[in-house]
Amino acid sequence: FNSARSVGHHKPTDLAASDVYKRQGKDQGAELGVSLEEEAERATVKAATAGSPAEKAGLKPGDVIVRFNNDKVHTGDDLIELVGASSPGDRVTLEVQRGDEVLKLKVTLRKRSR
């Protein structure tokens, strides 16, 4: 049993993202390529998929994503919705808490894999 949620991957455990895609009429949304820890209060990275935009940007396990462009990210669901509302090729800035540091990482989202 995998308790992590994937952001930008269409899997049964990623219901929030699939709902966003359906509402917007998109069969292919954007993908960040990161799995999140199962916790309600933060968007904490569990892993970045090999070769994904998240990995290329330097996201690491334990990073907490606190902003997606100008939007504050409170929860993993917030991040899933923001990625789902984006388009492949969009260049976004992630503000990430890593330990005592706050980093700004530039990420180019890719087309969501099936």
Number of C-alpha atoms within 10 A of each C-alpha: 3 7 12 18 23 25 28 29 24 19 13 10 14 17 14 18 27 22 13 18 20 12 10 12 10 14 10 17 27 25 27 27 24 25 23 27 20 17 13 11 11 19 26 25 25 21 20 23 16 11 9 18 20 25 17 16 17 13 25 17 15 17 21 26 26 22 20 19 15 10 13 15 23 16 19 27 21 20 26 26 19 20 23 28 16 17 18 17 13 14 14 18 17 24 22 23 17 15 9 6 7 14 15 16 16 17 21 19 23 21 16 19 12 10
